[in-house]
């Protein structure tokens, strides 16, 4: 497993999942990390990242959230 915050968090919660479920989640998380690694290598990374964050915002609606902006990641 990579030394990544999401992987460490998942590992710390392993006891809450059935083994097969844990392995599926781990596999999906690793695929996501691999895709992010590929995106980071793209020449126009900033544009791609901006577009991705906008798409995530459309789904999550975080930009219009009443939560203090200091708690937001993006």
PDB file of N, CA, C and O in Angstrom:
ATOM      1  N   UNK A   1       0.822  -1.199   0.000  1.00  0.00           N
ATOM      2  CA  UNK A   1       0.000   0.000   0.000  1.00  0.00           C
ATOM      3  C   UNK A   1       0.856   1.247   0.000  1.00  0.00           C
ATOM      4  O   UNK A   1       1.923   1.267   0.613  1.00  0.00           O
ATOM      5  N   UNK A   2       0.414   2.266  -0.663  1.00  0.00           N
ATOM      6  CA  UNK A   2       1.143   3.524  -0.698  1.00  0.00           C
ATOM      7  C   UNK A   2       1.017   4.240   0.635  1.00  0.00           C
ATOM      8  O   UNK A   2       0.091   3.992   1.408  1.00  0.00           O
ATOM      9  N   UNK A   3       1.947   5.115   0.885  1.00  0.00           N
ATOM     10  CA  UNK A   3       1.915   5.935   2.083  1.00  0.00           C
ATOM     11  C   UNK A   3       1.090   7.187   1.782  1.00  0.00           C
ATOM     12  O   UNK A   3       1.641   8.266   1.565  1.00  0.00           O
ATOM     13  N   UNK A   4      -0.199   7.035   1.772  1.00  0.00           N
ATOM     14  CA  UNK A   4      -1.134   8.086   1.394  1.00  0.00           C
ATOM     15  C   UNK A   4      -2.160   8.197   2.509  1.00  0.00           C
ATOM     16  O   UNK A   4      -2.572   7.182   3.071  1.00  0.00           O
ATOM     17  N   UNK A   5      -2.574   9.404   2.834  1.00  0.00           N
ATOM     18  CA  UNK A   5      -3.499   9.646   3.945  1.00  0.00           C
ATOM     19  C   UNK A   5      -4.762   8.796   3.839  1.00  0.00           C
ATOM     20  O   UNK A   5      -5.196   8.205   4.828  1.00  0.00           O
ATOM     21  N   UNK A   6      -5.359   8.730   2.639  1.00  0.00           N
ATOM     22  CA  UNK A   6      -6.578   7.946   2.454  1.00  0.00           C
ATOM     23  C   UNK A   6      -6.358   6.466   2.692  1.00  0.00           C
ATOM     24  O   UNK A   6      -7.223   5.783   3.240  1.00  0.00           O
ATOM     25  N   UNK A   7      -5.200   5.970   2.281  1.00  0.00           N
ATOM     26  CA  UNK A   7      -4.868   4.559   2.491  1.00  0.00           C
ATOM     27  C   UNK A   7      -4.660   4.293   3.979  1.00  0.00           C
ATOM     28  O   UNK A   7      -5.134   3.287   4.505  1.00  0.00           O
ATOM     29  N   UNK A   8      -3.952   5.194   4.653  1.00  0.00           N
ATOM     30  CA  UNK A   8      -3.732   5.019   6.102  1.00  0.00           C
ATOM     31  C   UNK A   8      -5.062   5.055   6.848  1.00  0.00           C
ATOM     32  O   UNK A   8      -5.279   4.270   7.771  1.00  0.00           O
ATOM     33  N   UNK A   9      -5.946   5.955   6.453  1.00  0.00           N
ATOM     34  CA  UNK A   9      -7.256   6.035   7.094  1.00  0.00           C
ATOM     35  C   UNK A   9      -8.041   4.757   6.849  1.00  0.00           C
ATOM     36  O   UNK A   9      -8.652   4.210   7.767  1.00  0.00           O
ATOM     37  N   UNK A  10      -8.024   4.288   5.619  1.00  0.00           N
ATOM     38  CA  UNK A  10      -8.719   3.045   5.300  1.00  0.00           C
ATOM     39  C   UNK A  10      -8.159   1.893   6.121  1.00  0.00           C
ATOM     40  O   UNK A  10      -8.920   1.100   6.677  1.00  0.00           O
ATOM     41  N   UNK A  11      -6.847   1.795   6.203  1.00  0.00           N
ATOM     42  CA  UNK A  11      -6.195   0.723   6.965  1.00  0.00           C
ATOM     43  C   UNK A  11      -6.618   0.773   8.434  1.00  0.00           C
ATOM     44  O   UNK A  11      -6.824  -0.271   9.052  1.00  0.00           O
ATOM     45  N   UNK A  12      -6.749   1.972   8.994  1.00  0.00           N
ATOM     46  CA  UNK A  12      -7.133   2.102  10.404  1.00  0.00           C
ATOM     47  C   UNK A  12      -8.582   1.675  10.651  1.00  0.00           C
ATOM     48  O   UNK A  12      -8.969   1.414  11.790  1.00  0.00           O
ATOM     49  N   UNK A  13      -9.386   1.605   9.574  1.00  0.00           N
ATOM     50  CA  UNK A  13     -10.789   1.228   9.704  1.00  0.00           C
ATOM     51  C   UNK A  13     -11.062  -0.191   9.205  1.00  0.00           C
ATOM     52  O   UNK A  13     -12.217  -0.591   9.058  1.00  0.00           O
ATOM     53  N   UNK A  14     -10.015  -0.935   8.950  1.00  0.00           N
ATOM     54  CA  UNK A  14     -10.131  -2.268   8.359  1.00  0.00           C
ATOM     55  C   UNK A  14     -11.041  -3.196   9.169  1.00  0.00           C
ATOM     56  O   UNK A  14     -11.754  -4.022   8.599  1.00  0.00           O
ATOM     57  N   UNK A  15     -11.017  -3.063  10.474  1.00  0.00           N
ATOM     58  CA  UNK A  15     -11.817  -3.962  11.321  1.00  0.00           C
ATOM     59  C   UNK A  15     -13.317  -3.769  11.139  1.00  0.00           C
ATOM     60  O   UNK A  15     -14.101  -4.629  11.542  1.00  0.00           O
ATOM     61  N   UNK A  16     -13.727  -2.664  10.543  1.00  0.00           N
ATOM     62  CA  UNK A  16     -15.143  -2.388  10.350  1.00  0.00           C
ATOM     63  C   UNK A  16     -15.712  -2.994   9.073  1.00  0.00           C
ATOM     64  O   UNK A  16     -16.922  -2.946   8.852  1.00  0.00           O
ATOM     65  N   UNK A  17     -14.849  -3.565   8.228  1.00  0.00           N
ATOM     66  CA  UNK A  17     -15.266  -4.098   6.933  1.00  0.00           C
ATOM     67  C   UNK A  17     -15.035  -5.601   6.842  1.00  0.00           C
ATOM     68  O   UNK A  17     -14.114  -6.139   7.456  1.00  0.00           O
ATOM     69  N   UNK A  18     -15.875  -6.261   6.074  1.00  0.00           N
ATOM     70  CA  UNK A  18     -15.598  -7.645   5.708  1.00  0.00           C
ATOM     71  C   UNK A  18     -14.346  -7.616   4.828  1.00  0.00           C
ATOM     72  O   UNK A  18     -14.097  -6.626   4.140  1.00  0.00           O
ATOM     73  N   UNK A  19     -13.560  -8.688   4.847  1.00  0.00           N
ATOM     74  CA  UNK A  19     -12.302  -8.725   4.101  1.00  0.00           C
ATOM     75  C   UNK A  19     -12.494  -8.418   2.617  1.00  0.00           C
ATOM     76  O   UNK A  19     -11.729  -7.643   2.043  1.00  0.00           O
ATOM     77  N   UNK A  20     -13.504  -9.016   1.995  1.00  0.00           N
ATOM     78  CA  UNK A  20     -13.741  -8.786   0.570  1.00  0.00           C
ATOM     79  C   UNK A  20     -14.102  -7.326   0.312  1.00  0.00           C
ATOM     80  O   UNK A  20     -13.627  -6.725  -0.652  1.00  0.00           O
ATOM     81  N   UNK A  21     -14.934  -6.764   1.164  1.00  0.00           N
ATOM     82  CA  UNK A  21     -15.320  -5.360   1.019  1.00  0.00           C
ATOM     83  C   UNK A  21     -14.106  -4.462   1.148  1.00  0.00           C
ATOM     84  O   UNK A  21     -13.923  -3.531   0.364  1.00  0.00           O
ATOM     85  N   UNK A  22     -13.271  -4.747   2.150  1.00  0.00           N
ATOM     86  CA  UNK A  22     -12.058  -3.963   2.350  1.00  0.00           C
ATOM     87  C   UNK A  22     -11.163  -4.029   1.114  1.00  0.00           C
ATOM     88  O   UNK A  22     -10.641  -3.007   0.669  1.00  0.00           O
ATOM     89  N   UNK A  23     -10.988  -5.209   0.567  1.00  0.00           N
ATOM     90  CA  UNK A  23     -10.139  -5.384  -0.612  1.00  0.00           C
ATOM     91  C   UNK A  23     -10.700  -4.630  -1.816  1.00  0.00           C
ATOM     92  O   UNK A  23      -9.942  -4.066  -2.604  1.00  0.00           O
ATOM     93  N   UNK A  24     -12.022  -4.618  -1.958  1.00  0.00           N
ATOM     94  CA  UNK A  24     -12.642  -3.873  -3.066  1.00  0.00           C
ATOM     95  C   UNK A  24     -12.429  -2.370  -2.887  1.00  0.00           C
ATOM     96  O   UNK A  24     -12.090  -1.670  -3.841  1.00  0.00           O
ATOM     97  N   UNK A  25     -12.626  -1.884  -1.678  1.00  0.00           N
ATOM     98  CA  UNK A  25     -12.422  -0.453  -1.400  1.00  0.00           C
ATOM     99  C   UNK A  25     -10.964  -0.086  -1.632  1.00  0.00           C
ATOM    100  O   UNK A  25     -10.670   0.940  -2.245  1.00  0.00           O
ATOM    101  N   UNK A  26     -10.058  -0.912  -1.151  1.00  0.00           N
ATOM    102  CA  UNK A  26      -8.633  -0.670  -1.328  1.00  0.00           C
ATOM    103  C   UNK A  26      -8.264  -0.624  -2.814  1.00  0.00           C
ATOM    104  O   UNK A  26      -7.492   0.235  -3.239  1.00  0.00           O
ATOM    105  N   UNK A  27      -8.814  -1.543  -3.591  1.00  0.00           N
ATOM    106  CA  UNK A  27      -8.549  -1.589  -5.028  1.00  0.00           C
ATOM    107  C   UNK A  27      -9.049  -0.324  -5.720  1.00  0.00           C
ATOM    108  O   UNK A  27      -8.350   0.255  -6.551  1.00  0.00           O
ATOM    109  N   UNK A  28     -10.248   0.095  -5.376  1.00  0.00           N
ATOM    110  CA  UNK A  28     -10.827   1.305  -5.971  1.00  0.00           C
ATOM    111  C   UNK A  28     -10.012   2.533  -5.579  1.00  0.00           C
ATOM    112  O   UNK A  28      -9.731   3.389  -6.418  1.00  0.00           O
ATOM    113  N   UNK A  29      -9.638   2.621  -4.318  1.00  0.00           N
ATOM    114  CA  UNK A  29      -8.842   3.757  -3.862  1.00  0.00           C
ATOM    115  C   UNK A  29      -7.494   3.793  -4.581  1.00  0.00           C
ATOM    116  O   UNK A  29      -7.026   4.868  -4.958  1.00  0.00           O
ATOM    117  N   UNK A  30      -6.874   2.647  -4.772  1.00  0.00           N
ATOM    118  CA  UNK A  30      -5.607   2.589  -5.510  1.00  0.00           C
ATOM    119  C   UNK A  30      -5.788   3.013  -6.962  1.00  0.00           C
ATOM    120  O   UNK A  30      -4.920   3.682  -7.523  1.00  0.00           O
ATOM    121  N   UNK A  31      -6.903   2.632  -7.577  1.00  0.00           N
ATOM    122  CA  UNK A  31      -7.175   3.058  -8.957  1.00  0.00           C
ATOM    123  C   UNK A  31      -7.335   4.574  -9.024  1.00  0.00           C
ATOM    124  O   UNK A  31      -6.832   5.217  -9.945  1.00  0.00           O
ATOM    125  N   UNK A  32      -8.035   5.138  -8.047  1.00  0.00           N
ATOM    126  CA  UNK A  32      -8.219   6.594  -8.004  1.00  0.00           C
ATOM    127  C   UNK A  32      -6.871   7.286  -7.862  1.00  0.00           C
ATOM    128  O   UNK A  32      -6.603   8.268  -8.555  1.00  0.00           O
ATOM    129  N   UNK A  33      -6.027   6.789  -6.980  1.00  0.00           N
ATOM    130  CA  UNK A  33      -4.705   7.381  -6.770  1.00  0.00           C
ATOM    131  C   UNK A  33      -3.876   7.289  -8.050  1.00  0.00           C
ATOM    132  O   UNK A  33      -3.195   8.246  -8.415  1.00  0.00           O
ATOM    133  N   UNK A  34      -3.928   6.154  -8.726  1.00  0.00           N
ATOM    134  CA  UNK A  34      -3.202   6.001  -9.983  1.00  0.00           C
ATOM    135  C   UNK A  34      -3.685   6.996 -11.033  1.00  0.00           C
ATOM    136  O   UNK A  34      -2.881   7.582 -11.758  1.00  0.00           O
ATOM    137  N   UNK A  35      -4.999   7.184 -11.110  1.00  0.00           N
ATOM    138  CA  UNK A  35      -5.545   8.143 -12.075  1.00  0.00           C
ATOM    139  C   UNK A  35      -5.122   9.568 -11.720  1.00  0.00           C
ATOM    140  O   UNK A  35      -4.798  10.358 -12.607  1.00  0.00           O
ATOM    141  N   UNK A  36      -5.125   9.895 -10.442  1.00  0.00           N
ATOM    142  CA  UNK A  36      -4.685  11.229 -10.021  1.00  0.00           C
ATOM    143  C   UNK A  36      -3.214  11.424 -10.376  1.00  0.00           C
ATOM    144  O   UNK A  36      -2.824  12.496 -10.838  1.00  0.00           O
ATOM    145  N   UNK A  37      -2.395  10.395 -10.162  1.00  0.00           N
ATOM    146  CA  UNK A  37      -0.986  10.473 -10.548  1.00  0.00           C
ATOM    147  C   UNK A  37      -0.839  10.766 -12.037  1.00  0.00           C
ATOM    148  O   UNK A  37      -0.004  11.581 -12.431  1.00  0.00           O
ATOM    149  N   UNK A  38      -1.646  10.108 -12.864  1.00  0.00           N
ATOM    150  CA  UNK A  38      -1.591  10.337 -14.310  1.00  0.00           C
ATOM    151  C   UNK A  38      -2.009  11.758 -14.653  1.00  0.00           C
ATOM    152  O   UNK A  38      -1.386  12.407 -15.494  1.00  0.00           O
ATOM    153  N   UNK A  39      -3.062  12.243 -14.003  1.00  0.00           N
ATOM    154  CA  UNK A  39      -3.550  13.599 -14.256  1.00  0.00           C
ATOM    155  C   UNK A  39      -2.480  14.624 -13.884  1.00  0.00           C
ATOM    156  O   UNK A  39      -2.311  15.624 -14.582  1.00  0.00           O
ATOM    157  N   UNK A  40      -1.758  14.382 -12.789  1.00  0.00           N
ATOM    158  CA  UNK A  40      -0.723  15.317 -12.341  1.00  0.00           C
ATOM    159  C   UNK A  40       0.421  15.438 -13.342  1.00  0.00           C
ATOM    160  O   UNK A  40       1.135  16.441 -13.350  1.00  0.00           O
ATOM    161  N   UNK A  41       0.598  14.425 -14.182  1.00  0.00           N
ATOM    162  CA  UNK A  41       1.676  14.438 -15.167  1.00  0.00           C
ATOM    163  C   UNK A  41       1.270  15.125 -16.478  1.00  0.00           C
ATOM    164  O   UNK A  41       2.118  15.359 -17.340  1.00  0.00           O
ATOM    165  N   UNK A  42      -0.005  15.446 -16.629  1.00  0.00           N
ATOM    166  CA  UNK A  42      -0.497  16.083 -17.849  1.00  0.00           C
ATOM    167  C   UNK A  42       0.057  17.502 -17.935  1.00  0.00           C
ATOM    168  O   UNK A  42       0.158  18.207 -16.931  1.00  0.00           O
ATOM    169  N   UNK A  43       0.413  17.906 -19.148  1.00  0.00           N
ATOM    170  CA  UNK A  43       1.020  19.219 -19.360  1.00  0.00           C
ATOM    171  C   UNK A  43       0.114  20.360 -18.886  1.00  0.00           C
ATOM    172  O   UNK A  43       0.594  21.332 -18.303  1.00  0.00           O
ATOM    173  N   UNK A  44      -1.184  20.243 -19.132  1.00  0.00           N
ATOM    174  CA  UNK A  44      -2.129  21.303 -18.729  1.00  0.00           C
ATOM    175  C   UNK A  44      -2.841  20.925 -17.427  1.00  0.00           C
ATOM    176  O   UNK A  44      -4.059  21.054 -17.304  1.00  0.00           O
ATOM    177  N   UNK A  45      -2.045  20.455 -16.459  1.00  0.00           N
ATOM    178  CA  UNK A  45      -2.584  19.966 -15.185  1.00  0.00           C
ATOM    179  C   UNK A  45      -3.499  20.979 -14.502  1.00  0.00           C
ATOM    180  O   UNK A  45      -4.576  20.619 -14.026  1.00  0.00           O
ATOM    181  N   UNK A  46      -3.080  22.234 -14.452  1.00  0.00           N
ATOM    182  CA  UNK A  46      -3.881  23.242 -13.741  1.00  0.00           C
ATOM    183  C   UNK A  46      -5.277  23.363 -14.339  1.00  0.00           C
ATOM    184  O   UNK A  46      -6.259  23.487 -13.608  1.00  0.00           O
ATOM    185  N   UNK A  47      -5.365  23.327 -15.646  1.00  0.00           N
ATOM    186  CA  UNK A  47      -6.665  23.411 -16.319  1.00  0.00           C
ATOM    187  C   UNK A  47      -7.502  22.161 -16.030  1.00  0.00           C
ATOM    188  O   UNK A  47      -8.697  22.257 -15.751  1.00  0.00           O
ATOM    189  N   UNK A  48      -6.870  21.005 -16.099  1.00  0.00           N
ATOM    190  CA  UNK A  48      -7.576  19.742 -15.833  1.00  0.00           C
ATOM    191  C   UNK A  48      -8.059  19.710 -14.386  1.00  0.00           C
ATOM    192  O   UNK A  48      -9.202  19.334 -14.122  1.00  0.00           O
ATOM    193  N   UNK A  49      -7.193  20.103 -13.445  1.00  0.00           N
ATOM    194  CA  UNK A  49      -7.560  20.105 -12.030  1.00  0.00           C
ATOM    195  C   UNK A  49      -8.711  21.071 -11.760  1.00  0.00           C
ATOM    196  O   UNK A  49      -9.633  20.750 -11.010  1.00  0.00           O
ATOM    197  N   UNK A  50      -8.656  22.248 -12.368  1.00  0.00           N
ATOM    198  CA  UNK A  50      -9.719  23.232 -12.195  1.00  0.00           C
ATOM    199  C   UNK A  50     -11.049  22.690 -12.700  1.00  0.00           C
ATOM    200  O   UNK A  50     -12.082  22.834 -12.045  1.00  0.00           O
ATOM    201  N   UNK A  51     -11.008  22.064 -13.877  1.00  0.00           N
ATOM    202  CA  UNK A  51     -12.222  21.485 -14.455  1.00  0.00           C
ATOM    203  C   UNK A  51     -12.771  20.381 -13.559  1.00  0.00           C
ATOM    204  O   UNK A  51     -13.979  20.296 -13.342  1.00  0.00           O
ATOM    205  N   UNK A  52     -11.887  19.540 -13.040  1.00  0.00           N
ATOM    206  CA  UNK A  52     -12.305  18.452 -12.158  1.00  0.00           C
ATOM    207  C   UNK A  52     -12.945  18.995 -10.884  1.00  0.00           C
ATOM    208  O   UNK A  52     -13.982  18.496 -10.447  1.00  0.00           O
ATOM    209  N   UNK A  53     -12.329  20.019 -10.285  1.00  0.00           N
ATOM    210  CA  UNK A  53     -12.891  20.605  -9.072  1.00  0.00           C
ATOM    211  C   UNK A  53     -14.252  21.243  -9.333  1.00  0.00           C
ATOM    212  O   UNK A  53     -15.142  21.180  -8.485  1.00  0.00           O
ATOM    213  N   UNK A  54     -14.415  21.852 -10.495  1.00  0.00           N
ATOM    214  CA  UNK A  54     -15.716  22.427 -10.846  1.00  0.00           C
ATOM    215  C   UNK A  54     -16.769  21.332 -10.971  1.00  0.00           C
ATOM    216  O   UNK A  54     -17.904  21.504 -10.526  1.00  0.00           O
ATOM    217  N   UNK A  55     -16.394  20.208 -11.575  1.00  0.00           N
ATOM    218  CA  UNK A  55     -17.333  19.092 -11.710  1.00  0.00           C
ATOM    219  C   UNK A  55     -17.714  18.524 -10.350  1.00  0.00           C
ATOM    220  O   UNK A  55     -18.875  18.202 -10.101  1.00  0.00           O
ATOM    221  N   UNK A  56     -16.714  18.404  -9.468  1.00  0.00           N
ATOM    222  CA  UNK A  56     -16.995  17.912  -8.111  1.00  0.00           C
ATOM    223  C   UNK A  56     -17.937  18.872  -7.405  1.00  0.00           C
ATOM    224  O   UNK A  56     -18.849  18.442  -6.700  1.00  0.00           O
ATOM    225  N   UNK A  57     -17.722  20.174  -7.588  1.00  0.00           N
ATOM    226  CA  UNK A  57     -18.576  21.174  -6.950  1.00  0.00           C
ATOM    227  C   UNK A  57     -20.010  21.089  -7.454  1.00  0.00           C
ATOM    228  O   UNK A  57     -20.949  21.305  -6.688  1.00  0.00           O
ATOM    229  N   UNK A  58     -20.187  20.777  -8.733  1.00  0.00           N
ATOM    230  CA  UNK A  58     -21.545  20.618  -9.275  1.00  0.00           C
ATOM    231  C   UNK A  58     -22.273  19.503  -8.522  1.00  0.00           C
ATOM    232  O   UNK A  58     -23.463  19.616  -8.227  1.00  0.00           O
ATOM    233  N   UNK A  59     -21.554  18.436  -8.217  1.00  0.00           N
ATOM    234  CA  UNK A  59     -22.155  17.289  -7.526  1.00  0.00           C
ATOM    235  C   UNK A  59     -22.342  17.576  -6.041  1.00  0.00           C
ATOM    236  O   UNK A  59     -23.394  17.274  -5.478  1.00  0.00           O
ATOM    237  N   UNK A  60     -21.320  18.163  -5.399  1.00  0.00           N
ATOM    238  CA  UNK A  60     -21.365  18.349  -3.946  1.00  0.00           C
ATOM    239  C   UNK A  60     -21.997  19.664  -3.515  1.00  0.00           C
ATOM    240  O   UNK A  60     -22.490  19.785  -2.394  1.00  0.00           O
ATOM    241  N   UNK A  61     -21.982  20.659  -4.420  1.00  0.00           N
ATOM    242  CA  UNK A  61     -22.520  21.986  -4.132  1.00  0.00           C
ATOM    243  C   UNK A  61     -21.796  22.642  -2.947  1.00  0.00           C
ATOM    244  O   UNK A  61     -22.395  23.413  -2.198  1.00  0.00           O
ATOM    245  N   UNK A  62     -20.510  22.331  -2.787  1.00  0.00           N
ATOM    246  CA  UNK A  62     -19.758  22.873  -1.658  1.00  0.00           C
ATOM    247  C   UNK A  62     -19.589  24.385  -1.722  1.00  0.00           C
ATOM    248  O   UNK A  62     -19.548  25.045  -0.683  1.00  0.00           O
ATOM    249  N   UNK A  63     -19.491  24.934  -2.908  1.00  0.00           N
ATOM    250  CA  UNK A  63     -19.246  26.374  -3.008  1.00  0.00           C
ATOM    251  C   UNK A  63     -20.397  27.200  -2.445  1.00  0.00           C
ATOM    252  O   UNK A  63     -20.195  28.350  -2.053  1.00  0.00           O
ATOM    253  N   UNK A  64     -21.592  26.634  -2.399  1.00  0.00           N
ATOM    254  CA  UNK A  64     -22.716  27.374  -1.829  1.00  0.00           C
ATOM    255  C   UNK A  64     -23.041  26.907  -0.414  1.00  0.00           C
ATOM    256  O   UNK A  64     -24.057  27.297   0.161  1.00  0.00           O
ATOM    257  N   UNK A  65     -22.172  26.073   0.138  1.00  0.00           N
ATOM    258  CA  UNK A  65     -22.362  25.550   1.482  1.00  0.00           C
ATOM    259  C   UNK A  65     -22.239  26.660   2.520  1.00  0.00           C
ATOM    260  O   UNK A  65     -21.503  27.628   2.326  1.00  0.00           O
ATOM    261  N   UNK A  66     -22.958  26.511   3.611  1.00  0.00           N
ATOM    262  CA  UNK A  66     -22.903  27.472   4.707  1.00  0.00           C
ATOM    263  C   UNK A  66     -21.723  27.194   5.639  1.00  0.00           C
ATOM    264  O   UNK A  66     -21.490  27.940   6.590  1.00  0.00           O
ATOM    265  N   UNK A  67     -20.983  26.121   5.363  1.00  0.00           N
ATOM    266  CA  UNK A  67     -19.820  25.775   6.178  1.00  0.00           C
ATOM    267  C   UNK A  67     -18.744  26.828   5.955  1.00  0.00           C
ATOM    268  O   UNK A  67     -18.548  27.300   4.835  1.00  0.00           O
ATOM    269  N   UNK A  68     -18.050  27.191   7.022  1.00  0.00           N
ATOM    270  CA  UNK A  68     -16.994  28.191   6.934  1.00  0.00           C
ATOM    271  C   UNK A  68     -15.968  27.779   5.877  1.00  0.00           C
ATOM    272  O   UNK A  68     -15.519  26.633   5.870  1.00  0.00           O
ATOM    273  N   UNK A  69     -15.595  28.698   4.985  1.00  0.00           N
ATOM    274  CA  UNK A  69     -14.608  28.376   3.933  1.00  0.00           C
ATOM    275  C   UNK A  69     -13.291  27.856   4.491  1.00  0.00           C
ATOM    276  O   UNK A  69     -12.571  27.150   3.786  1.00  0.00           O
ATOM    277  N   UNK A  70     -12.953  28.183   5.734  1.00  0.00           N
ATOM    278  CA  UNK A  70     -11.689  27.707   6.309  1.00  0.00           C
ATOM    279  C   UNK A  70     -11.667  26.186   6.468  1.00  0.00           C
ATOM    280  O   UNK A  70     -10.598  25.590   6.603  1.00  0.00           O
ATOM    281  N   UNK A  71     -12.858  25.552   6.452  1.00  0.00           N
ATOM    282  CA  UNK A  71     -12.931  24.108   6.570  1.00  0.00           C
ATOM    283  C   UNK A  71     -12.883  23.410   5.225  1.00  0.00           C
ATOM    284  O   UNK A  71     -12.775  22.185   5.163  1.00  0.00           O
ATOM    285  N   UNK A  72     -12.962  24.167   4.161  1.00  0.00           N
ATOM    286  CA  UNK A  72     -12.980  23.579   2.817  1.00  0.00           C
ATOM    287  C   UNK A  72     -11.576  23.262   2.358  1.00  0.00           C
ATOM    288  O   UNK A  72     -10.616  23.931   2.738  1.00  0.00           O
ATOM    289  N   UNK A  73     -11.467  22.234   1.536  1.00  0.00           N
ATOM    290  CA  UNK A  73     -10.168  21.839   1.022  1.00  0.00           C
ATOM    291  C   UNK A  73      -9.839  22.592  -0.237  1.00  0.00           C
ATOM    292  O   UNK A  73      -8.686  22.981  -0.423  1.00  0.00           O
ATOM    293  N   UNK A  74     -10.807  22.820  -1.123  1.00  0.00           N
ATOM    294  CA  UNK A  74     -10.512  23.476  -2.404  1.00  0.00           C
ATOM    295  C   UNK A  74     -10.788  24.943  -2.397  1.00  0.00           C
ATOM    296  O   UNK A  74     -10.584  25.614  -3.409  1.00  0.00           O
TER     297      UNK A  74
END
